Amino acid sequence: MFHGHGTGIDEHKDNLLRFFRQVDAGIRTTLLRGQRAPLVLAGVEYLFPIYREASSYPHLVHEGIAGNPERLSAETLHRQAWSMLEPRFARAQEEAAARYRQLAGTGKTSTDVALVVPAAHHGRVEMLFTAREAQQWGTYDPEADRVHLLAEGPPGSQDLLDLAVVEALTRGAAVHVVEPPRMPEPAAVAAVFRY
């Protein structure tokens, strides 16, 4: 039972809603603006439905980590969040690989680094796969729109696969870094083009 002025349950919930709406605004407009990153709540479980009511972030995960997060290490929080998210990421990768295979041979896919890097730079890449630990050294001249492949990484060169990932992410593509056997084709890079 609450006693005193202005301490009713409804008022407490309204105050929490106002606070959570401010948190949500910060998340949407600053922290995760334009992102598709999943957001996992960690806190006292009774607050989850109130935060969900206040939130307009489209990638809020329904499950949460219940309990006092101050008592958990960052590693423990990460491990618990990853156990919730890993099946989602695996499913998204499988669906993306199936889409790649469906479009293979239509001109809307490529495993050619010399085509993928400029396409990523120009925002043509919708979806990009790279094999974990793979590297392809070379240079990319955006003015000439030309890729030069190199066998090694001499001064002035860069890992073109890393460049493709950065360019694709910057322009809103979905990026999947996977173990080589999980690549949709046996290659270091595979892309689906928007057009």
C-alpha positions as CSV (number, residue, x, y, z in Angstrom):
1,M,0.0,0.0,0.0
2,F,1.3,3.5,-0.9
3,H,0.9,6.4,1.5
4,G,1.6,10.0,1.1
5,H,1.0,12.6,-1.7
6,G,1.5,11.6,-5.3
7,T,2.8,8.1,-4.7
8,G,0.0,5.9,-6.2
9,I,0.7,2.9,-8.4
10,D,-0.7,4.6,-11.5
11,E,1.4,7.7,-11.0
12,H,4.5,5.5,-10.5
13,K,3.8,3.7,-13.8
14,D,3.2,7.1,-15.5
15,N,6.6,8.4,-14.3
16,L,8.3,5.2,-15.5
17,L,6.6,5.5,-18.9
18,R,7.8,9.1,-19.2
19,F,11.3,8.1,-18.3
20,F,11.3,5.1,-20.6
21,R,10.0,7.3,-23.5
22,Q,13.0,9.6,-23.0
23,V,15.3,6.6,-23.0
24,D,13.6,5.3,-26.1
25,A,14.0,8.7,-27.8
26,G,17.7,8.6,-27.1
27,I,18.1,5.1,-28.4
28,R,16.1,5.8,-31.6
29,T,17.6,9.3,-32.4
30,T,21.2,8.8,-31.2
31,L,22.4,5.5,-30.0
32,L,20.8,3.1,-32.6
33,R,19.6,5.6,-35.2
34,G,19.1,4.0,-38.5
35,Q,20.3,0.6,-37.1
36,R,18.7,-2.8,-37.2
37,A,20.6,-4.0,-34.1
38,P,18.5,-6.0,-31.7
39,L,18.0,-4.4,-28.3
40,V,17.8,-6.8,-25.3
41,L,16.5,-5.5,-22.0
42,A,18.3,-6.3,-18.8
43,G,16.7,-5.4,-15.5
44,V,14.0,-6.1,-13.0
45,E,11.4,-8.2,-14.9
46,Y,8.3,-6.2,-13.9
47,L,9.8,-3.2,-15.8
48,F,9.9,-5.0,-19.1
49,P,6.3,-4.6,-20.1
50,I,6.4,-0.9,-19.1
51,Y,9.5,-0.3,-21.3
52,R,7.9,-2.3,-24.2
53,E,4.9,0.0,-23.9
54,A,7.1,3.1,-24.1
55,S,9.4,1.8,-26.8
56,S,9.0,2.4,-30.5
57,Y,12.3,0.8,-31.5
58,P,11.4,-1.9,-34.0
59,H,14.1,-4.3,-33.1
60,L,13.4,-4.6,-29.4
61,V,13.7,-8.3,-28.4
62,H,10.7,-9.7,-26.6
63,E,12.8,-11.8,-24.2
64,G,15.0,-10.0,-21.6
65,I,17.6,-10.8,-19.0
66,A,15.7,-10.7,-15.7
67,G,17.4,-9.7,-12.5
68,N,19.7,-6.9,-11.3
69,P,22.2,-6.3,-14.1
70,E,24.5,-4.5,-11.7
71,R,25.3,-7.9,-10.2
72,L,26.3,-9.4,-13.6
73,S,29.5,-9.0,-15.4
74,A,29.6,-7.6,-18.9
75,E,30.7,-11.1,-20.1
76,T,27.7,-12.7,-18.4
77,L,25.3,-10.2,-19.8
78,H,26.8,-10.7,-23.3
79,R,26.6,-14.5,-23.0
80,Q,22.9,-14.4,-21.9
81,A,22.0,-12.0,-24.6
82,W,23.8,-14.0,-27.2
83,S,22.0,-17.2,-26.2
84,M,18.8,-15.4,-27.1
85,L,20.0,-13.8,-30.3
86,E,22.2,-16.6,-31.8
87,P,19.2,-18.5,-33.2
88,R,17.9,-15.4,-34.9
89,F,21.2,-14.6,-36.5
90,A,21.6,-18.2,-37.7
91,R,18.1,-18.1,-39.2
92,A,18.8,-14.7,-40.9
93,Q,22.0,-16.1,-42.4
94,E,20.3,-19.2,-43.7
95,E,17.5,-17.1,-45.3
96,A,20.1,-14.8,-46.8
97,A,22.1,-17.7,-48.2
98,A,19.0,-19.2,-49.7
99,R,18.1,-15.8,-51.3
100,Y,21.7,-15.7,-52.8
101,R,21.4,-19.2,-54.2
102,Q,17.9,-18.3,-55.7
103,L,19.4,-15.3,-57.5
104,A,22.7,-16.9,-58.5
105,G,23.1,-16.8,-62.3
106,T,20.7,-13.9,-62.8
107,G,23.3,-11.1,-62.8
108,K,22.1,-10.0,-59.3
109,T,24.9,-11.8,-57.5
110,S,28.7,-12.0,-57.6
111,T,31.7,-13.5,-55.9
112,D,34.2,-11.3,-57.8
113,V,35.9,-8.9,-55.4
114,A,36.6,-6.5,-58.3
115,L,32.9,-6.1,-58.9
116,V,31.7,-6.3,-55.3
117,V,33.9,-3.5,-53.8
118,P,32.7,-0.8,-56.3
119,A,29.1,-2.0,-56.0
120,A,29.4,-1.8,-52.2
121,H,30.9,1.7,-52.5
122,H,28.0,2.8,-54.8
123,G,25.3,1.4,-52.5
124,R,24.3,-1.4,-54.9
125,V,24.9,-4.2,-52.4
126,E,21.8,-5.4,-50.6
127,M,23.5,-8.4,-48.9
128,L,27.1,-9.3,-48.4
129,F,28.8,-12.5,-47.2
130,T,32.5,-12.7,-46.3
131,A,34.3,-15.7,-45.1
132,R,35.8,-15.3,-41.6
133,E,39.5,-14.8,-41.6
134,A,39.7,-14.5,-45.5
135,Q,41.6,-11.6,-46.9
136,Q,42.1,-10.1,-50.4
137,W,44.7,-7.5,-50.6
138,G,44.6,-4.7,-53.2
139,T,43.6,-1.1,-53.8
140,Y,40.4,0.6,-54.7
141,D,40.3,3.9,-56.5
142,P,36.8,5.4,-56.1
143,E,37.4,8.1,-58.7
144,A,38.3,5.7,-61.4
145,D,36.0,3.1,-59.9
146,R,38.8,0.5,-60.3
147,V,40.0,-2.4,-58.1
148,H,43.6,-3.7,-58.3
149,L,44.1,-7.1,-56.7
150,L,47.4,-7.9,-55.1
151,A,48.9,-11.2,-53.8
152,E,50.2,-9.7,-50.6
153,G,49.6,-6.6,-48.4
154,P,52.3,-4.2,-49.4
155,P,52.3,-0.6,-48.1
156,G,49.4,1.4,-49.5
157,S,47.2,-1.7,-50.0
158,Q,44.2,-2.7,-47.9
159,D,42.1,-5.8,-47.3
160,L,39.4,-5.3,-49.9
161,L,37.0,-7.7,-48.1
162,D,37.1,-5.4,-45.0
163,L,36.6,-2.4,-47.3
164,A,33.6,-4.1,-48.9
165,V,32.1,-4.8,-45.4
166,V,32.6,-1.2,-44.3
167,E,31.1,0.2,-47.5
168,A,28.2,-2.2,-47.5
169,L,27.3,-1.5,-43.8
170,T,27.6,2.3,-44.3
171,R,25.1,2.1,-47.1
172,G,22.6,-0.1,-45.2
173,A,23.4,-3.6,-46.5
174,A,23.0,-6.7,-44.5
175,V,26.4,-8.2,-43.8
176,H,27.1,-11.8,-42.7
177,V,30.6,-12.8,-41.7
178,V,30.5,-16.6,-41.7
179,E,32.8,-19.6,-41.5
180,P,34.0,-20.6,-45.0
181,P,31.8,-23.7,-45.2
182,R,28.7,-21.5,-44.6
183,M,29.3,-19.3,-47.5
184,P,26.6,-19.5,-50.1
185,E,29.3,-20.3,-52.7
186,P,32.9,-21.4,-52.2
187,A,34.4,-18.0,-52.3
188,A,35.8,-15.3,-50.0
189,V,33.0,-12.9,-50.7
190,A,29.5,-13.2,-52.1
191,A,27.1,-10.3,-52.8
192,V,23.5,-9.8,-53.7
193,F,22.9,-6.6,-55.6
194,R,20.0,-4.3,-55.2
195,Y,20.0,-3.6,-58.9
